[in-house]
């Protein structure tokens, strides 16, 4: 009987549009404060609103503002057959929905969010095991609100079923990459085909591809990649071959092999005494890189590299250029040369950025990679008039290599940069006398 009266009362108010604003304002009040009490202000009442609302309160209203309390409305209802109906219930019936305050909505959202993550983690744990990479990643996503959290929540708003399936596939990819029995890297397309039967599933433009990068960032303990080169480096660190032509390195005199056969194209460049460019895509198709003397000289600066190669006079020495900041293709080739048993000699500019790059190169394989023309004496030979700012000099504070630390201290004292261009003659002489100098 009470429910019928509630419906009847709500219908009474709903059928007259003059009551719409009154109920809208009461609804706003509840949403904002979590309870329906206090004063309600209706501004600039129309004539129709004056008649309708005045009849409820038993007052003759005129156009203008009207303020009433919720308790006054409750008293007015109590003087009718709807005396047992609470104003709060009436407002909910009027709108045909349970009205939640902002705080209640937040609590409900948090509860649903918690339930989603708990169910997801349970499912991933059941499928891959408690110590699986995917479990560790997703727990970090939930607790730290990073490593793909925003993308997951956005996609969850579209379809909870779809995003859950995507996350399970990403976790499957993480386990596949963690398989120690596979010695070689896997191509991104092959990874997609192995996990989902779709070679394009983990392409970067897809949500799954972006989430895979977020997961790999967590696994590799690095920031999520922003630029193209950072993405390629993360793939490579994670055991993925990305077929890409934007990352490249330049070579002179380095032999490349496909299986057991030397690649003819690069051999022709060597025979002609010319330098040549290899993209990451090119390198990923090669099986081995070799130097005839098992020594390779690495030069940071492109112009210096070109000048050195011209002065080789067609003689067969092995030189490569990183072109400043290390591209993934350069790292790839360095690893190939180390695997072949080559010794590498690295020379860069003696400025904060050059020392920073050299430190990264050396730490990759200290027993196989050595500094070349980066001593204190070489610094004074190459010193320029360019003054270094304190901001740039701070970059050398985290250097690991002992020799580079010593160089960094001198650099901070002198506050001037040293450049490879001043060492070209000495570098050419070193390369041509490699057997004597680098035994």
TISE-53674 format. One record per residue (C-alpha): residue number from 0; x, y, z; residue in three letters. Coordinates in steps of 0.02 Angstrom, whole numbers, plus 50000, padded with zeros to 5 digits. Layout:
<rs>
+-----+-------+-------+-------+-----+
:   k :     X :     Y :     Z :   r :
+-----+-------+-------+-------+-----+
: NUM :     X :     Y :     Z : ALA :
...
+-----+-------+-------+-------+-----+
</rs>
This chain:
<rs>
+-----+-------+-------+-------+-----+
:   k :     X :     Y :     Z :   r :
+-----+-------+-------+-------+-----+
:   0 : 50000 : 50000 : 50000 : UNK :
:   1 : 50143 : 50118 : 50047 : UNK :
:   2 : 50234 : 50079 : 49884 : UNK :
:   3 : 50076 : 50120 : 49786 : UNK :
:   4 : 50060 : 50286 : 49875 : UNK :
:   5 : 50242 : 50326 : 49839 : UNK :
:   6 : 50219 : 50290 : 49654 : UNK :
:   7 : 50058 : 50390 : 49652 : UNK :
:   8 : 50138 : 50539 : 49739 : UNK :
:   9 : 50289 : 50537 : 49623 : UNK :
:  10 : 50174 : 50526 : 49472 : UNK :
:  11 : 50075 : 50676 : 49537 : UNK :
:  12 : 50231 : 50784 : 49539 : UNK :
:  13 : 50306 : 50709 : 49381 : UNK :
:  14 : 50154 : 50745 : 49271 : UNK :
:  15 : 50168 : 50933 : 49305 : UNK :
:  16 : 50326 : 51011 : 49230 : UNK :
:  17 : 50312 : 51156 : 49351 : UNK :
:  18 : 50388 : 51043 : 49486 : UNK :
:  19 : 50542 : 50993 : 49385 : UNK :
:  20 : 50658 : 51128 : 49454 : UNK :
:  21 : 50606 : 51094 : 49633 : UNK :
:  22 : 50653 : 50910 : 49618 : UNK :
:  23 : 50812 : 50946 : 49520 : UNK :
:  24 : 50875 : 51062 : 49657 : UNK :
:  25 : 50835 : 50933 : 49792 : UNK :
:  26 : 50928 : 50801 : 49693 : UNK :
:  27 : 51082 : 50916 : 49678 : UNK :
:  28 : 51076 : 50946 : 49864 : UNK :
:  29 : 51080 : 50760 : 49903 : UNK :
:  30 : 51219 : 50722 : 49779 : UNK :
:  31 : 51328 : 50861 : 49850 : UNK :
:  32 : 51303 : 50831 : 50036 : UNK :
:  33 : 51248 : 50650 : 50048 : UNK :
:  34 : 51085 : 50694 : 50135 : UNK :
:  35 : 50927 : 50791 : 50097 : UNK :
:  36 : 50908 : 50929 : 50225 : UNK :
:  37 : 50926 : 51116 : 50246 : UNK :
:  38 : 50865 : 51252 : 50128 : UNK :
:  39 : 50821 : 51240 : 49943 : UNK :
:  40 : 50825 : 51400 : 49839 : UNK :
:  41 : 50723 : 51419 : 49680 : UNK :
:  42 : 50765 : 51578 : 49585 : UNK :
:  43 : 50648 : 51676 : 49472 : UNK :
:  44 : 50492 : 51569 : 49487 : UNK :
:  45 : 50376 : 51571 : 49337 : UNK :
:  46 : 50191 : 51595 : 49359 : UNK :
:  47 : 50159 : 51409 : 49329 : UNK :
:  48 : 50290 : 51366 : 49462 : UNK :
:  49 : 50212 : 51490 : 49584 : UNK :
:  50 : 50042 : 51409 : 49566 : UNK :
:  51 : 50105 : 51229 : 49576 : UNK :
:  52 : 50230 : 51250 : 49719 : UNK :
:  53 : 50117 : 51370 : 49813 : UNK :
:  54 : 49979 : 51237 : 49814 : UNK :
:  55 : 50098 : 51114 : 49899 : UNK :
:  56 : 50148 : 51233 : 50038 : UNK :
:  57 : 49976 : 51316 : 50051 : UNK :
:  58 : 50045 : 51485 : 50007 : UNK :
:  59 : 50010 : 51614 : 49875 : UNK :
:  60 : 50178 : 51640 : 49787 : UNK :
:  61 : 50227 : 51781 : 49670 : UNK :
:  62 : 50361 : 51779 : 49537 : UNK :
:  63 : 50537 : 51794 : 49608 : UNK :
:  64 : 50644 : 51687 : 49723 : UNK :
:  65 : 50571 : 51558 : 49841 : UNK :
:  66 : 50667 : 51472 : 49981 : UNK :
:  67 : 50598 : 51324 : 50076 : UNK :
:  68 : 50670 : 51194 : 50193 : UNK :
:  69 : 50659 : 51008 : 50163 : UNK :
:  70 : 50576 : 50992 : 50333 : UNK :
:  71 : 50440 : 51114 : 50274 : UNK :
:  72 : 50406 : 51005 : 50123 : UNK :
:  73 : 50399 : 50851 : 50236 : UNK :
:  74 : 50273 : 50941 : 50348 : UNK :
:  75 : 50169 : 50988 : 50195 : UNK :
:  76 : 50168 : 50805 : 50138 : UNK :
:  77 : 50118 : 50747 : 50313 : UNK :
:  78 : 49959 : 50850 : 50299 : UNK :
:  79 : 49903 : 50747 : 50149 : UNK :
:  80 : 49867 : 50563 : 50119 : UNK :
:  81 : 50053 : 50548 : 50079 : UNK :
:  82 : 50099 : 50577 : 50262 : UNK :
:  83 : 50205 : 50417 : 50276 : UNK :
:  84 : 50315 : 50460 : 50126 : UNK :
:  85 : 50490 : 50528 : 50160 : UNK :
:  86 : 50548 : 50670 : 50047 : UNK :
:  87 : 50711 : 50576 : 50009 : UNK :
:  88 : 50615 : 50422 : 49948 : UNK :
:  89 : 50498 : 50534 : 49848 : UNK :
:  90 : 50644 : 50615 : 49756 : UNK :
:  91 : 50717 : 50443 : 49711 : UNK :
:  92 : 50548 : 50382 : 49650 : UNK :
:  93 : 50525 : 50543 : 49551 : UNK :
:  94 : 50687 : 50510 : 49455 : UNK :
:  95 : 50664 : 50321 : 49454 : UNK :
:  96 : 50838 : 50287 : 49522 : UNK :
:  97 : 50939 : 50267 : 49680 : UNK :
:  98 : 51022 : 50434 : 49709 : UNK :
:  99 : 51202 : 50424 : 49765 : UNK :
: 100 : 51303 : 50565 : 49840 : UNK :
: 101 : 51473 : 50608 : 49766 : UNK :
: 102 : 51555 : 50520 : 49914 : UNK :
: 103 : 51446 : 50366 : 49890 : UNK :
: 104 : 51485 : 50363 : 49704 : UNK :
: 105 : 51671 : 50371 : 49743 : UNK :
: 106 : 51658 : 50231 : 49871 : UNK :
: 107 : 51558 : 50124 : 49750 : UNK :
: 108 : 51683 : 50159 : 49611 : UNK :
: 109 : 51827 : 50112 : 49725 : UNK :
: 110 : 51740 : 49952 : 49776 : UNK :
: 111 : 51706 : 49902 : 49596 : UNK :
: 112 : 51886 : 49945 : 49552 : UNK :
: 113 : 51952 : 49839 : 49695 : UNK :
: 114 : 51841 : 49694 : 49645 : UNK :
: 115 : 51901 : 49707 : 49463 : UNK :
: 116 : 52086 : 49701 : 49510 : UNK :
: 117 : 52064 : 49562 : 49637 : UNK :
: 118 : 51971 : 49453 : 49512 : UNK :
: 119 : 52098 : 49493 : 49376 : UNK :
: 120 : 52247 : 49451 : 49486 : UNK :
: 121 : 52166 : 49289 : 49542 : UNK :
: 122 : 52136 : 49238 : 49362 : UNK :
: 123 : 52314 : 49282 : 49306 : UNK :
: 124 : 52386 : 49192 : 49459 : UNK :
: 125 : 52283 : 49036 : 49421 : UNK :
: 126 : 52341 : 49035 : 49240 : UNK :
: 127 : 52526 : 49081 : 49257 : UNK :
: 128 : 52574 : 49055 : 49440 : UNK :
: 129 : 52596 : 49171 : 49589 : UNK :
: 130 : 52773 : 49223 : 49541 : UNK :
: 131 : 52736 : 49256 : 49358 : UNK :
: 132 : 52794 : 49418 : 49279 : UNK :
: 133 : 52615 : 49463 : 49235 : UNK :
: 134 : 52558 : 49447 : 49416 : UNK :
: 135 : 52700 : 49558 : 49477 : UNK :
: 136 : 52665 : 49685 : 49341 : UNK :
: 137 : 52478 : 49697 : 49369 : UNK :
: 138 : 52500 : 49709 : 49557 : UNK :
: 139 : 52619 : 49855 : 49530 : UNK :
: 140 : 52495 : 49935 : 49409 : UNK :
: 141 : 52357 : 49925 : 49539 : UNK :
: 142 : 52460 : 49981 : 49688 : UNK :
: 143 : 52567 : 50115 : 49603 : UNK :
: 144 : 52441 : 50179 : 49475 : UNK :
: 145 : 52572 : 50173 : 49336 : UNK :
: 146 : 52643 : 50055 : 49203 : UNK :
: 147 : 52483 : 50066 : 49099 : UNK :
: 148 : 52354 : 50102 : 49234 : UNK :
: 149 : 52269 : 50248 : 49146 : UNK :
: 150 : 52253 : 50152 : 48983 : UNK :
: 151 : 52183 : 49999 : 49072 : UNK :
: 152 : 52053 : 50101 : 49164 : UNK :
: 153 : 52003 : 50193 : 49006 : UNK :
: 154 : 51981 : 50031 : 48910 : UNK :
: 155 : 51892 : 49952 : 49057 : UNK :
: 156 : 51762 : 50091 : 49043 : UNK :
: 157 : 51726 : 50030 : 48866 : UNK :
: 158 : 51724 : 49844 : 48903 : UNK :
: 159 : 51784 : 49752 : 49057 : UNK :
: 160 : 51780 : 49586 : 48964 : UNK :
: 161 : 51888 : 49648 : 48820 : UNK :
: 162 : 52022 : 49731 : 48928 : UNK :
: 163 : 52033 : 49578 : 49039 : UNK :
: 164 : 52066 : 49470 : 48886 : UNK :
: 165 : 52198 : 49592 : 48823 : UNK :
: 166 : 52287 : 49591 : 48991 : UNK :
: 167 : 52290 : 49401 : 48994 : UNK :
: 168 : 52370 : 49401 : 48821 : UNK :
: 169 : 52501 : 49528 : 48877 : UNK :
: 170 : 52540 : 49419 : 49028 : UNK :
: 171 : 52556 : 49271 : 48911 : UNK :
: 172 : 52682 : 49369 : 48808 : UNK :
: 173 : 52783 : 49410 : 48964 : UNK :
: 174 : 52795 : 49225 : 49008 : UNK :
: 175 : 52843 : 49181 : 48830 : UNK :
: 176 : 52985 : 49308 : 48836 : UNK :
: 177 : 53042 : 49241 : 49005 : UNK :
: 178 : 53071 : 49067 : 48932 : UNK :
: 179 : 53257 : 49038 : 48956 : UNK :
: 180 : 53263 : 48891 : 48837 : UNK :
: 181 : 53251 : 49008 : 48686 : UNK :
: 182 : 53422 : 49086 : 48653 : UNK :
: 183 : 53376 : 49203 : 48511 : UNK :
: 184 : 53266 : 49357 : 48514 : UNK :
: 185 : 53091 : 49343 : 48441 : UNK :
: 186 : 53015 : 49460 : 48314 : UNK :
: 187 : 52867 : 49564 : 48373 : UNK :
: 188 : 52755 : 49491 : 48238 : UNK :
: 189 : 52805 : 49313 : 48286 : UNK :
: 190 : 52768 : 49352 : 48469 : UNK :
: 191 : 52593 : 49410 : 48422 : UNK :
: 192 : 52563 : 49256 : 48316 : UNK :
: 193 : 52628 : 49137 : 48450 : UNK :
: 194 : 52518 : 49211 : 48588 : UNK :
: 195 : 52360 : 49262 : 48494 : UNK :
: 196 : 52374 : 49192 : 48316 : UNK :
: 197 : 52373 : 49375 : 48260 : UNK :
: 198 : 52546 : 49440 : 48207 : UNK :
: 199 : 52488 : 49621 : 48226 : UNK :
: 200 : 52412 : 49600 : 48399 : UNK :
: 201 : 52558 : 49685 : 48489 : UNK :
: 202 : 52586 : 49822 : 48360 : UNK :
: 203 : 52619 : 49986 : 48450 : UNK :
: 204 : 52463 : 50072 : 48383 : UNK :
: 205 : 52355 : 49942 : 48470 : UNK :
: 206 : 52307 : 49947 : 48653 : UNK :
: 207 : 52388 : 49777 : 48679 : UNK :
: 208 : 52551 : 49841 : 48604 : UNK :
: 209 : 52554 : 49994 : 48717 : UNK :
: 210 : 52517 : 49888 : 48869 : UNK :
: 211 : 52655 : 49767 : 48822 : UNK :
: 212 : 52777 : 49914 : 48822 : UNK :
: 213 : 52711 : 49968 : 48993 : UNK :
: 214 : 52735 : 49792 : 49059 : UNK :
: 215 : 52911 : 49779 : 48987 : UNK :
: 216 : 52955 : 49947 : 49067 : UNK :
: 217 : 52907 : 49872 : 49236 : UNK :
: 218 : 53006 : 49712 : 49204 : UNK :
: 219 : 53160 : 49809 : 49147 : UNK :
: 220 : 53144 : 49935 : 49289 : UNK :
: 221 : 53144 : 50084 : 49173 : UNK :
: 222 : 53030 : 50230 : 49132 : UNK :
: 223 : 52899 : 50201 : 48999 : UNK :
: 224 : 52974 : 50245 : 48829 : UNK :
: 225 : 52927 : 50408 : 48746 : UNK :
: 226 : 53026 : 50417 : 48585 : UNK :
: 227 : 53047 : 50290 : 48446 : UNK :
: 228 : 53226 : 50248 : 48494 : UNK :
: 229 : 53176 : 50218 : 48675 : UNK :
: 230 : 53042 : 50097 : 48617 : UNK :
: 231 : 53165 : 50000 : 48509 : UNK :
: 232 : 53291 : 49994 : 48651 : UNK :
: 233 : 53159 : 49924 : 48769 : UNK :
: 234 : 53109 : 49791 : 48643 : UNK :
: 235 : 53290 : 49741 : 48621 : UNK :
: 236 : 53321 : 49734 : 48810 : UNK :
: 237 : 53169 : 49622 : 48824 : UNK :
: 238 : 53219 : 49497 : 48690 : UNK :
: 239 : 53111 : 49564 : 48547 : UNK :
: 240 : 53171 : 49600 : 48370 : UNK :
: 241 : 53076 : 49752 : 48307 : UNK :
: 242 : 53090 : 49764 : 48117 : UNK :
: 243 : 53128 : 49948 : 48102 : UNK :
: 244 : 53224 : 50060 : 47982 : UNK :
: 245 : 53227 : 50218 : 48088 : UNK :
: 246 : 53367 : 50151 : 48198 : UNK :
: 247 : 53533 : 50133 : 48108 : UNK :
: 248 : 53721 : 50124 : 48128 : UNK :
: 249 : 53862 : 50160 : 48006 : UNK :
: 250 : 54007 : 50042 : 47973 : UNK :
: 251 : 54174 : 50028 : 47884 : UNK :
: 252 : 54265 : 49862 : 47861 : UNK :
: 253 : 54150 : 49752 : 47966 : UNK :
: 254 : 54102 : 49584 : 47891 : UNK :
: 255 : 53924 : 49518 : 47908 : UNK :
: 256 : 53858 : 49342 : 47889 : UNK :
: 257 : 53694 : 49256 : 47851 : UNK :
: 258 : 53709 : 49084 : 47929 : UNK :
: 259 : 53885 : 49027 : 47875 : UNK :
: 260 : 53897 : 49134 : 47718 : UNK :
: 261 : 53966 : 49310 : 47712 : UNK :
: 262 : 53840 : 49439 : 47653 : UNK :
: 263 : 53898 : 49490 : 47480 : UNK :
: 264 : 53829 : 49667 : 47482 : UNK :
: 265 : 53930 : 49720 : 47633 : UNK :
: 266 : 54084 : 49628 : 47569 : UNK :
: 267 : 54078 : 49734 : 47411 : UNK :
: 268 : 54078 : 49893 : 47516 : UNK :
: 269 : 54232 : 49828 : 47608 : UNK :
: 270 : 54320 : 49785 : 47446 : UNK :
: 271 : 54288 : 49961 : 47381 : UNK :
: 272 : 54344 : 50041 : 47544 : UNK :
: 273 : 54174 : 50124 : 47570 : UNK :
: 274 : 54069 : 50149 : 47725 : UNK :
: 275 : 53891 : 50082 : 47733 : UNK :
: 276 : 53732 : 50103 : 47838 : UNK :
: 277 : 53637 : 49961 : 47920 : UNK :
: 278 : 53464 : 49981 : 47996 : UNK :
: 279 : 53402 : 49882 : 48143 : UNK :
: 280 : 53296 : 49785 : 48020 : UNK :
: 281 : 53452 : 49741 : 47918 : UNK :
: 282 : 53548 : 49688 : 48073 : UNK :
: 283 : 53410 : 49578 : 48140 : UNK :
: 284 : 53423 : 49470 : 47984 : UNK :
: 285 : 53610 : 49440 : 48005 : UNK :
: 286 : 53683 : 49301 : 48110 : UNK :
: 287 : 53860 : 49362 : 48141 : UNK :
: 288 : 53972 : 49516 : 48134 : UNK :
: 289 : 54162 : 49500 : 48119 : UNK :
: 290 : 54320 : 49603 : 48109 : UNK :
: 291 : 54469 : 49531 : 48017 : UNK :
: 292 : 54585 : 49586 : 48158 : UNK :
: 293 : 54459 : 49553 : 48297 : UNK :
: 294 : 54469 : 49739 : 48338 : UNK :
: 295 : 54336 : 49870 : 48304 : UNK :
: 296 : 54353 : 50058 : 48332 : UNK :
: 297 : 54193 : 50149 : 48382 : UNK :
: 298 : 54178 : 50335 : 48346 : UNK :
: 299 : 54038 : 50443 : 48416 : UNK :
: 300 : 54047 : 50590 : 48296 : UNK :
: 301 : 53982 : 50565 : 48117 : UNK :
: 302 : 54096 : 50695 : 48037 : UNK :
: 303 : 54249 : 50625 : 48126 : UNK :
: 304 : 54200 : 50449 : 48072 : UNK :
: 305 : 54186 : 50505 : 47890 : UNK :
: 306 : 54354 : 50591 : 47894 : UNK :
: 307 : 54439 : 50442 : 47976 : UNK :
: 308 : 54366 : 50323 : 47846 : UNK :
: 309 : 54427 : 50434 : 47703 : UNK :
: 310 : 54602 : 50428 : 47774 : UNK :
: 311 : 54602 : 50239 : 47783 : UNK :
: 312 : 54646 : 50240 : 47598 : UNK :
: 313 : 54543 : 50084 : 47564 : UNK :
: 314 : 54639 : 49981 : 47691 : UNK :
: 315 : 54538 : 49853 : 47787 : UNK :
: 316 : 54512 : 49911 : 47965 : UNK :
: 317 : 54348 : 49897 : 48060 : UNK :
: 318 : 54264 : 50056 : 48117 : UNK :
: 319 : 54085 : 50098 : 48166 : UNK :
: 320 : 53993 : 50259 : 48209 : UNK :
: 321 : 53859 : 50279 : 48343 : UNK :
: 322 : 53806 : 50454 : 48287 : UNK :
: 323 : 53795 : 50529 : 48461 : UNK :
: 324 : 53668 : 50453 : 48579 : UNK :
: 325 : 53667 : 50264 : 48565 : UNK :
: 326 : 53537 : 50200 : 48444 : UNK :
: 327 : 53470 : 50025 : 48466 : UNK :
: 328 : 53551 : 49972 : 48303 : UNK :
: 329 : 53722 : 50022 : 48374 : UNK :
: 330 : 53690 : 49923 : 48533 : UNK :
: 331 : 53635 : 49776 : 48428 : UNK :
: 332 : 53795 : 49779 : 48325 : UNK :
: 333 : 53904 : 49802 : 48480 : UNK :
: 334 : 53826 : 49646 : 48555 : UNK :
: 335 : 53853 : 49549 : 48393 : UNK :
: 336 : 54037 : 49597 : 48389 : UNK :
: 337 : 54063 : 49551 : 48571 : UNK :
: 338 : 53981 : 49383 : 48538 : UNK :
: 339 : 54107 : 49355 : 48397 : UNK :
: 340 : 54251 : 49384 : 48518 : UNK :
: 341 : 54300 : 49557 : 48455 : UNK :
: 342 : 54380 : 49690 : 48562 : UNK :
: 343 : 54300 : 49862 : 48545 : UNK :
: 344 : 54383 : 50031 : 48570 : UNK :
: 345 : 54267 : 50178 : 48600 : UNK :
: 346 : 54307 : 50362 : 48573 : UNK :
: 347 : 54183 : 50503 : 48605 : UNK :
: 348 : 54182 : 50690 : 48634 : UNK :
: 349 : 54251 : 50739 : 48804 : UNK :
: 350 : 54101 : 50838 : 48863 : UNK :
: 351 : 53966 : 50788 : 48989 : UNK :
: 352 : 53858 : 50702 : 48859 : UNK :
: 353 : 54006 : 50613 : 48779 : UNK :
: 354 : 54070 : 50547 : 48946 : UNK :
: 355 : 53894 : 50491 : 48991 : UNK :
: 356 : 53877 : 50393 : 48828 : UNK :
: 357 : 54051 : 50317 : 48847 : UNK :
: 358 : 54006 : 50257 : 49022 : UNK :
: 359 : 53851 : 50169 : 48955 : UNK :
: 360 : 53952 : 50085 : 48818 : UNK :
: 361 : 54090 : 50024 : 48934 : UNK :
: 362 : 53972 : 49953 : 49065 : UNK :
: 363 : 53892 : 49847 : 48930 : UNK :
: 364 : 54046 : 49734 : 48928 : UNK :
: 365 : 54197 : 49800 : 49028 : UNK :
: 366 : 54303 : 49649 : 48982 : UNK :
: 367 : 54279 : 49678 : 48794 : UNK :
: 368 : 54251 : 49865 : 48773 : UNK :
: 369 : 54391 : 49989 : 48809 : UNK :
: 370 : 54407 : 50178 : 48808 : UNK :
: 371 : 54508 : 50251 : 48666 : UNK :
: 372 : 54578 : 50428 : 48659 : UNK :
: 373 : 54479 : 50477 : 48813 : UNK :
: 374 : 54620 : 50509 : 48937 : UNK :
: 375 : 54657 : 50670 : 49031 : UNK :
: 376 : 54800 : 50702 : 48907 : UNK :
: 377 : 54679 : 50680 : 48761 : UNK :
: 378 : 54560 : 50802 : 48844 : UNK :
: 379 : 54691 : 50939 : 48850 : UNK :
: 380 : 54736 : 50901 : 48668 : UNK :
: 381 : 54554 : 50922 : 48616 : UNK :
: 382 : 54498 : 51060 : 48735 : UNK :
: 383 : 54394 : 51200 : 48658 : UNK :
: 384 : 54339 : 51373 : 48711 : UNK :
: 385 : 54160 : 51315 : 48740 : UNK :
: 386 : 54113 : 51342 : 48922 : UNK :
: 387 : 54004 : 51211 : 49005 : UNK :
: 388 : 53856 : 51257 : 49115 : UNK :
: 389 : 53835 : 51185 : 49288 : UNK :
: 390 : 53676 : 51099 : 49229 : UNK :
: 391 : 53772 : 51003 : 49095 : UNK :
: 392 : 53916 : 50964 : 49214 : UNK :
: 393 : 53796 : 50879 : 49336 : UNK :
: 394 : 53773 : 50741 : 49207 : UNK :
: 395 : 53944 : 50669 : 49252 : UNK :
: 396 : 53904 : 50647 : 49437 : UNK :
: 397 : 53839 : 50470 : 49411 : UNK :
: 398 : 53983 : 50403 : 49305 : UNK :
: 399 : 54036 : 50225 : 49352 : UNK :
: 400 : 54197 : 50193 : 49255 : UNK :
: 401 : 54354 : 50239 : 49355 : UNK :
: 402 : 54448 : 50317 : 49207 : UNK :
: 403 : 54295 : 50418 : 49157 : UNK :
: 404 : 54271 : 50476 : 49337 : UNK :
: 405 : 54447 : 50548 : 49334 : UNK :
: 406 : 54410 : 50631 : 49168 : UNK :
: 407 : 54247 : 50700 : 49236 : UNK :
: 408 : 54336 : 50783 : 49382 : UNK :
: 409 : 54456 : 50872 : 49264 : UNK :
: 410 : 54308 : 50923 : 49155 : UNK :
: 411 : 54218 : 50999 : 49306 : UNK :
: 412 : 54377 : 51093 : 49352 : UNK :
: 413 : 54410 : 51164 : 49178 : UNK :
: 414 : 54225 : 51186 : 49131 : UNK :
: 415 : 54265 : 51172 : 48946 : UNK :
: 416 : 54222 : 51039 : 48817 : UNK :
: 417 : 54345 : 50932 : 48719 : UNK :
: 418 : 54301 : 50875 : 48543 : UNK :
: 419 : 54354 : 50728 : 48435 : UNK :
: 420 : 54389 : 50840 : 48286 : UNK :
: 421 : 54555 : 50890 : 48368 : UNK :
: 422 : 54609 : 50708 : 48381 : UNK :
: 423 : 54577 : 50645 : 48203 : UNK :
: 424 : 54761 : 50627 : 48155 : UNK :
: 425 : 54799 : 50530 : 48314 : UNK :
: 426 : 54646 : 50420 : 48289 : UNK :
: 427 : 54697 : 50375 : 48111 : UNK :
: 428 : 54873 : 50336 : 48170 : UNK :
: 429 : 54804 : 50225 : 48310 : UNK :
: 430 : 54695 : 50126 : 48191 : UNK :
: 431 : 54835 : 50098 : 48065 : UNK :
: 432 : 54952 : 50041 : 48205 : UNK :
: 433 : 54820 : 49937 : 48292 : UNK :
: 434 : 54925 : 49779 : 48308 : UNK :
: 435 : 55062 : 49870 : 48404 : UNK :
: 436 : 54953 : 49987 : 48507 : UNK :
: 437 : 54811 : 49874 : 48557 : UNK :
: 438 : 54886 : 49705 : 48593 : UNK :
+-----+-------+-------+-------+-----+
</rs>
